[in-house]
Amino acid sequence: MRNSQKVPQPLDFMRWEDIDSLVGSIRSRSLVARPTTIEQCQQALAFFRQQGMTICARGAGRTYGDLALNDGQGLIDMKLMNRIIEFDEALSTIKVEGGTRLIDIYRKVHYRLLTLPASPTESHSSVAGAICANVNGKDAWRQGSFGDQVVSLTLLLADGKLMTIDRSHELFNAIVGGIGMLGIIIDATLQLKPIKSPFVEINRIPAGDVDALLETMAQVEESHDAAVVWIDAYARGHNTGRSVVHAAKWIEHDDTEEERQEYLNAGFERLEKHRRFGLALHQTFGPVLSLMLQAQRLMMFSFNRLYYRMGRILYRMGRASNTELFLRFSFEASFTVPPAHLVCGPLGYTLQVTFPRSDARAALIELLGICRSSPCPPVTTILRAHKRDDGLLSFSEDGYSLNFEFHPKKRHEVASRKAIDRLIDATAKRGGKVHLAKDQVLTPEQFYRVYPRFNELLDIKRRLDPEGIFTSDLARRVGINTS
């Protein structure tokens, strides 16, 4: 880390700050600029270049690992560039600044029977961050990843110039999912989707094993609009793949626009209260959770078995379905369950991997088996369905992903890491990917195995950013350079 005292600070919107990853197990210190205009973004860029410092753009800071960290160097925080520039209801498009939060787009358009597809459960993620990481939602197999919703964007290049890029531009698939290596996203125009109402019907379907899970998912993908699957990673033998599928589909709801505004305002208020309460509750009882996870196998084995059995009982009783606001289905769970930094602990990390649909059964059995062999299996395991996109660093495949949250103990660090390496190796052999927005474990060799097209992005970077101004802790960790 550089000595912050040797770097002048002539810009009044800059200061040195400690910045943590969302999981909390990584801490860095950067000279942070918080611009409010394009001109200030350009000024910050020029200042960092003059000081010989690299730059990492940061949106809402909702990436789990070190993708939006730049230790000892420059960080351009886009939170204050969060204005909605234009909402075209006739075309169902919205143009926003890069720091705009996804939840604020919902506030603007949802009551007009429009939604933003591919929104992740992190409702406070920024648009620019969602594009750079090409995040996905519970509707990924139907709506694709976030980049599929982007009509055009404005990029600030390393030389300080602005470039407008639409879907036909040669750089589009390099920027979407490009982890911020080519520039700073100033604004973006997004394609919205018409919906029947802000309500969805939720169906919770238990699946007793991997075959029942895949059969259920095949049916859900035909009949529903969104789905997320809780998987019991501790189940073994003929119970491998035991899970509960949470599926949702948009439904009609008879109301007026004024009525929608009223109950949606109440829904947003409930969501915010729930978020604040959840954070306070988890902060208070976080140490208790960490203590309980010292007996992780017994605790999670018992909880998972109970959760599945309750799901099966409710399903058999015909009480596994209900109607609720999409806001609640999509976002509220992320505030209800303990956040990643508590689940993972001080030594923990998340890992999300994809695998092809054609090999789904064997992949699930192998990946879950590797997890069970670890001295610290994942605390939570979530499955989603995806469709492929054309990004050079595309995470999505025509298949499924498994998202793990690991809480390794100090005494098991080495053995836990070996299990992680086996998971990544099994993923790479199947042509799968590791989601960079949730990664903090990939080595350079592993990165190039799961992202063999990165050299194509690197060729573009050498042309647009020959000095390697734009980088991050993640880029350095996985060995990305322009030399």
Helices and strands as residue ranges (DSSP letters): G 4-6, E 14-20, E 27-33, H 38-50, E 55-58, E 74-77, E 84-88, E 93-97, H 102-109, G 110-112, E 114-115, H 127-133, H 140-143, G 146-149, E 150-156, E 162-166, H 172-175, E 184-191, E 193-194, E 199-207, H 210-223, E 226-231, G 237-239, E 243-250, H 257-292, G 293-295, H 296-316, E 321-325, H 326-327, I 328-332, H 333-336, H 340-344, E 349-356, G 357-359, H 360-373, E 380-386, E 399-406, G 410-412, H 413-429, G 436-438, H 444-450, H 454-464, H 473-477
